[in-house]
């Protein structure tokens, strides 16, 4: 077997070659890249934009041959003047670094700017088409401005000339109360502050300590497209479209157009023109009101004069009032003369009808006697039936009582005794003996209760029961009377 020389070329590296760990090599590459590319500006197209919950911003910069990963940290992302969007061509400023965990290099971005006016306009047109498709620019959803607002809300910078122009124009035309919501009108914070101001004015309650505006003005002076870009952001356009208070957009000069102009209820070419649209001219209103008042007075006077003349013309064709009311007066006098007699006859008829409805004393006595007879019969039947009921109840309870213990039996008999006593009291109350105590008497003839005069005359012996005893009448022989002679009244004594 031949020996192979270790130093021959094409074989394993020399033992003098330094050996790196993966971490050492990744750190060396990181230092080289960050040292050589500490500050770079890269132009490319934005793609694969990602905004996770952490707040960091991840996207790719690409051209037709390469792709570069880019990151904007959370604290820097909130200060970006221009947020990257898919397909947007930008110039990114930052530094290159590596990510050892995935063996790749990436760019930490500090600032992003559109690649040019053409790119901004293309992005603006794309955004305008998207918002228009959502219906935010529809004419049907725009609200009319109030004729004379009591309070005007102005969203602008408090230090610029815009607010002074608006206040001066309002003072000249029609002084109104103005509430200013200060915002940044350009820069990274512009869009968020303007959107919050619109939502804040709409959130004010009606009748609250801070009056709710009747109309809003979003105003800013002229500038470049970059200066006005905050008014092209989605958040501002959506806030303007959602405003329940009518909104006037006065951003830039007459030739400047932003997306908030399409979402607002009306666009003013300048902030001064916005003030003119918000209120009418007070002197013109006074003059118009005076002219309308004069016309109203003349029309009222003329109308009254015409109607007075018309009434006078019609009055000449009418008959005299005495002729119209004479016959009616005669009929009223005739009716008045017949009224006392008619009232007297009506009272008489009512009395006669009332007399027919009132029963006679004889009928009342007969009905009372019949009621007494029924009561006596019921009392007699109840007096006869109650002893049988009591005996039957005692017989039914005797076997049961034999099976009960003395204590339970005593309790049961006590309750039954109470029930028997209650029934006995009821019997006595409903019996005829109680009725006898109130001045009545029971007449029996030959052992039967006498209820009629004929039965009493036919009886041989009578027995009268009072509350305190009986009175018996001796038997008597019946008397014969001649035919045709009425019987005499007999004596019971």
MOCOR-V758846 format. One record per pair of residues at least 12 apart in sequence whose C-alpha atoms are under 8 Angstrom apart, sorted by sequence separation. I is the first residue (numbers start at 1). J is the second residue. D is the distance in whole Angstrom. If there is no record, write none. Layout:
i=I j=J d=D
i=I j=J d=D
//
This chain:
i=47 j=59 d=6
i=48 j=60 d=6
i=58 j=70 d=6
i=59 j=71 d=7
i=95 j=107 d=6
i=96 j=108 d=6
i=201 j=213 d=7
i=249 j=261 d=5
i=461 j=473 d=6
i=462 j=474 d=8
i=46 j=59 d=7
i=47 j=60 d=5
i=58 j=71 d=5
i=94 j=107 d=7
i=95 j=108 d=5
i=446 j=459 d=6
i=461 j=474 d=6
i=462 j=475 d=8
i=46 j=60 d=6
i=47 j=61 d=7
i=57 j=71 d=6
i=58 j=72 d=7
i=94 j=108 d=5
i=95 j=109 d=7
i=183 j=197 d=8
i=254 j=268 d=8
i=255 j=269 d=8
i=445 j=459 d=5
i=446 j=460 d=7
i=461 j=475 d=5
i=45 j=60 d=8
i=46 j=61 d=5
i=47 j=62 d=7
i=56 j=71 d=7
i=57 j=72 d=5
i=94 j=109 d=4
i=249 j=264 d=6
i=254 j=269 d=4
i=445 j=460 d=7
i=446 j=461 d=6
i=460 j=475 d=5
i=461 j=476 d=7
i=45 j=61 d=5
i=46 j=62 d=7
i=56 j=72 d=6
i=57 j=73 d=6
i=93 j=109 d=6
i=94 j=110 d=5
i=181 j=197 d=6
i=248 j=264 d=6
i=249 j=265 d=8
i=253 j=269 d=6
i=254 j=270 d=6
i=445 j=461 d=6
i=446 j=462 d=7
i=460 j=476 d=6
i=44 j=61 d=5
i=45 j=62 d=5
i=56 j=73 d=5
i=57 j=74 d=7
i=92 j=109 d=6
i=93 j=110 d=6
i=94 j=111 d=7
i=247 j=264 d=6
i=248 j=265 d=6
i=249 j=266 d=6
i=250 j=267 d=6
i=251 j=268 d=8
i=252 j=269 d=8
i=253 j=270 d=5
i=445 j=462 d=4
i=460 j=477 d=7
i=43 j=61 d=8
i=44 j=62 d=5
i=45 j=63 d=6
i=55 j=73 d=8
i=56 j=74 d=4
i=92 j=110 d=8
i=93 j=111 d=5
i=246 j=264 d=8
i=247 j=265 d=5
i=248 j=266 d=5
i=249 j=267 d=5
i=250 j=268 d=5
i=251 j=269 d=8
i=252 j=270 d=7
i=444 j=462 d=6
i=445 j=463 d=6
i=460 j=478 d=8
i=44 j=63 d=6
i=55 j=74 d=5
i=92 j=111 d=6
i=93 j=112 d=6
i=246 j=265 d=6
i=247 j=266 d=7
i=248 j=267 d=6
i=249 j=268 d=6
i=250 j=269 d=6
i=251 j=270 d=7
i=443 j=462 d=7
i=444 j=463 d=5
i=473 j=492 d=7
i=54 j=74 d=7
i=57 j=77 d=7
i=92 j=112 d=5
i=231 j=251 d=8
i=240 j=260 d=7
i=248 j=268 d=7
i=250 j=270 d=5
i=251 j=271 d=7
i=443 j=463 d=6
i=444 j=464 d=6
i=473 j=493 d=7
i=56 j=77 d=7
i=91 j=112 d=6
i=92 j=113 d=7
i=250 j=271 d=5
i=443 j=464 d=5
i=55 j=77 d=8
i=90 j=112 d=6
i=91 j=113 d=5
i=158 j=180 d=7
i=237 j=259 d=6
i=241 j=263 d=5
i=442 j=464 d=6
i=443 j=465 d=6
i=90 j=113 d=6
i=91 j=114 d=6
i=228 j=251 d=8
i=237 j=260 d=5
i=240 j=263 d=6
i=241 j=264 d=6
i=250 j=273 d=8
i=441 j=464 d=7
i=442 j=465 d=5
i=90 j=114 d=4
i=91 j=115 d=5
i=152 j=176 d=7
i=154 j=178 d=7
i=156 j=180 d=7
i=158 j=182 d=6
i=228 j=252 d=8
i=236 j=260 d=7
i=240 j=264 d=6
i=250 j=274 d=6
i=441 j=465 d=6
i=442 j=466 d=7
i=89 j=114 d=6
i=90 j=115 d=4
i=151 j=176 d=6
i=152 j=177 d=6
i=153 j=178 d=6
i=154 j=179 d=6
i=155 j=180 d=6
i=156 j=181 d=7
i=157 j=182 d=5
i=158 j=183 d=8
i=238 j=263 d=8
i=249 j=274 d=8
i=441 j=466 d=5
i=88 j=114 d=8
i=89 j=115 d=6
i=90 j=116 d=8
i=150 j=176 d=6
i=151 j=177 d=5
i=152 j=178 d=5
i=153 j=179 d=5
i=154 j=180 d=5
i=155 j=181 d=5
i=156 j=182 d=6
i=157 j=183 d=5
i=232 j=258 d=6
i=233 j=259 d=8
i=237 j=263 d=6
i=248 j=274 d=7
i=440 j=466 d=7
i=441 j=467 d=7
i=149 j=176 d=8
i=150 j=177 d=7
i=151 j=178 d=6
i=152 j=179 d=6
i=153 j=180 d=6
i=154 j=181 d=6
i=155 j=182 d=6
i=156 j=183 d=6
i=157 j=184 d=6
i=231 j=258 d=6
i=232 j=259 d=5
i=84 j=112 d=7
i=151 j=179 d=7
i=153 j=181 d=7
i=155 j=183 d=7
i=156 j=184 d=7
i=157 j=185 d=6
i=231 j=259 d=7
i=232 j=260 d=6
i=439 j=467 d=8
i=83 j=112 d=7
i=156 j=185 d=7
i=216 j=245 d=7
i=218 j=247 d=7
i=222 j=251 d=7
i=223 j=252 d=6
i=229 j=258 d=8
i=231 j=260 d=6
i=437 j=466 d=8
i=82 j=112 d=6
i=89 j=119 d=6
i=215 j=245 d=6
i=216 j=246 d=6
i=217 j=247 d=6
i=218 j=248 d=6
i=219 j=249 d=6
i=220 j=250 d=6
i=221 j=251 d=6
i=222 j=252 d=4
i=228 j=258 d=7
i=390 j=420 d=7
i=436 j=466 d=6
i=437 j=467 d=5
i=80 j=111 d=6
i=81 j=112 d=8
i=82 j=113 d=6
i=88 j=119 d=7
i=214 j=245 d=6
i=215 j=246 d=5
i=216 j=247 d=5
i=217 j=248 d=5
i=218 j=249 d=5
i=219 j=250 d=5
i=220 j=251 d=5
i=221 j=252 d=5
i=222 j=253 d=5
i=436 j=467 d=5
i=80 j=112 d=7
i=81 j=113 d=8
i=82 j=114 d=8
i=213 j=245 d=7
i=214 j=246 d=7
i=215 j=247 d=6
i=216 j=248 d=6
i=217 j=249 d=6
i=218 j=250 d=6
i=219 j=251 d=5
i=220 j=252 d=6
i=221 j=253 d=7
i=215 j=248 d=8
i=217 j=250 d=7
i=218 j=251 d=7
i=219 j=252 d=8
i=434 j=467 d=8
i=457 j=490 d=8
i=76 j=110 d=7
i=179 j=213 d=8
i=222 j=256 d=7
i=433 j=467 d=7
i=49 j=84 d=7
i=71 j=106 d=8
i=73 j=108 d=8
i=88 j=123 d=7
i=185 j=220 d=7
i=49 j=85 d=7
i=69 j=105 d=7
i=70 j=106 d=6
i=71 j=107 d=6
i=72 j=108 d=6
i=73 j=109 d=8
i=49 j=86 d=6
i=68 j=105 d=8
i=69 j=106 d=5
i=70 j=107 d=5
i=71 j=108 d=5
i=72 j=109 d=5
i=46 j=84 d=7
i=47 j=85 d=8
i=48 j=86 d=7
i=68 j=106 d=6
i=69 j=107 d=6
i=70 j=108 d=6
i=71 j=109 d=6
i=72 j=110 d=7
i=46 j=85 d=6
i=47 j=86 d=5
i=68 j=107 d=7
i=70 j=109 d=7
i=155 j=194 d=7
i=191 j=230 d=5
i=46 j=86 d=5
i=47 j=87 d=6
i=187 j=227 d=7
i=190 j=230 d=5
i=191 j=231 d=6
i=195 j=235 d=6
i=199 j=239 d=7
i=46 j=87 d=5
i=186 j=227 d=6
i=190 j=231 d=8
i=195 j=236 d=5
i=198 j=239 d=6
i=202 j=243 d=7
i=386 j=427 d=7
i=45 j=87 d=6
i=46 j=88 d=5
i=155 j=197 d=7
i=186 j=228 d=6
i=188 j=230 d=8
i=191 j=233 d=6
i=194 j=236 d=7
i=198 j=240 d=7
i=202 j=244 d=6
i=45 j=88 d=6
i=46 j=89 d=6
i=155 j=198 d=8
i=185 j=228 d=8
i=186 j=229 d=7
i=187 j=230 d=7
i=192 j=235 d=7
i=202 j=245 d=7
i=45 j=89 d=4
i=46 j=90 d=7
i=186 j=230 d=6
i=191 j=235 d=7
i=192 j=236 d=7
i=195 j=239 d=6
i=199 j=243 d=7
i=383 j=427 d=6
i=44 j=89 d=6
i=45 j=90 d=6
i=185 j=230 d=7
i=191 j=236 d=6
i=195 j=240 d=8
i=198 j=243 d=7
i=382 j=427 d=7
i=43 j=89 d=7
i=44 j=90 d=6
i=43 j=90 d=6
i=44 j=91 d=7
i=43 j=91 d=4
i=153 j=201 d=7
i=382 j=430 d=8
i=383 j=431 d=6
i=42 j=91 d=6
i=43 j=92 d=6
i=221 j=270 d=8
i=382 j=431 d=7
i=41 j=91 d=6
i=42 j=92 d=5
i=221 j=271 d=7
i=41 j=92 d=6
i=42 j=93 d=7
i=220 j=271 d=7
i=379 j=430 d=6
i=380 j=431 d=7
i=41 j=93 d=4
i=219 j=271 d=6
i=379 j=431 d=5
i=380 j=432 d=7
i=40 j=93 d=6
i=41 j=94 d=7
i=379 j=432 d=5
i=39 j=93 d=7
i=40 j=94 d=6
i=39 j=94 d=6
i=40 j=95 d=6
i=376 j=431 d=8
i=38 j=94 d=8
i=39 j=95 d=5
i=40 j=96 d=8
i=376 j=432 d=6
i=38 j=95 d=5
i=39 j=96 d=8
i=162 j=219 d=7
i=217 j=274 d=7
i=37 j=95 d=6
i=38 j=96 d=6
i=162 j=220 d=6
i=37 j=96 d=6
i=162 j=221 d=6
i=151 j=211 d=7
i=153 j=213 d=5
i=34 j=95 d=7
i=151 j=212 d=7
i=152 j=213 d=5
i=153 j=214 d=8
i=155 j=216 d=7
i=34 j=96 d=6
i=151 j=213 d=5
i=152 j=214 d=6
i=153 j=215 d=6
i=154 j=216 d=6
i=155 j=217 d=6
i=156 j=218 d=6
i=33 j=96 d=7
i=34 j=97 d=5
i=150 j=213 d=7
i=151 j=214 d=6
i=152 j=215 d=5
i=153 j=216 d=5
i=154 j=217 d=5
i=155 j=218 d=5
i=156 j=219 d=5
i=157 j=220 d=8
i=215 j=278 d=7
i=33 j=97 d=6
i=149 j=213 d=8
i=150 j=214 d=7
i=151 j=215 d=7
i=152 j=216 d=6
i=153 j=217 d=6
i=154 j=218 d=6
i=155 j=219 d=6
i=156 j=220 d=6
i=33 j=98 d=8
i=149 j=214 d=5
i=152 j=217 d=8
i=154 j=219 d=7
i=149 j=215 d=7
i=30 j=97 d=6
i=30 j=98 d=5
i=146 j=214 d=7
i=29 j=98 d=8
i=146 j=215 d=7
i=145 j=215 d=7
i=43 j=115 d=7
i=27 j=100 d=8
i=26 j=100 d=6
i=23 j=100 d=8
i=26 j=103 d=8
i=373 j=451 d=7
i=145 j=246 d=6
i=136 j=238 d=7
i=144 j=246 d=7
i=143 j=246 d=6
i=169 j=272 d=6
i=173 j=276 d=7
i=137 j=241 d=8
i=136 j=241 d=6
i=166 j=271 d=6
i=170 j=275 d=6
i=174 j=279 d=6
i=81 j=187 d=6
i=82 j=188 d=7
i=165 j=271 d=7
i=166 j=272 d=5
i=169 j=275 d=6
i=170 j=276 d=7
i=173 j=279 d=7
i=174 j=280 d=7
i=81 j=188 d=4
i=165 j=272 d=6
i=169 j=276 d=7
i=173 j=280 d=6
i=174 j=281 d=6
i=80 j=188 d=6
i=124 j=232 d=7
i=166 j=274 d=8
i=167 j=275 d=8
i=173 j=281 d=4
i=174 j=282 d=5
i=79 j=188 d=6
i=162 j=271 d=6
i=166 j=275 d=6
i=170 j=279 d=7
i=172 j=281 d=8
i=173 j=282 d=6
i=78 j=188 d=8
i=79 j=189 d=8
i=162 j=272 d=8
i=173 j=283 d=8
i=145 j=265 d=8
i=144 j=265 d=7
i=142 j=264 d=7
i=143 j=265 d=6
i=142 j=265 d=5
i=142 j=266 d=8
i=137 j=262 d=5
i=137 j=263 d=5
i=136 j=263 d=6
i=149 j=278 d=7
i=148 j=278 d=8
i=149 j=279 d=7
i=128 j=259 d=7
i=147 j=278 d=8
i=148 j=279 d=6
i=146 j=278 d=8
i=147 j=279 d=7
i=148 j=280 d=7
i=145 j=278 d=7
i=147 j=280 d=7
//
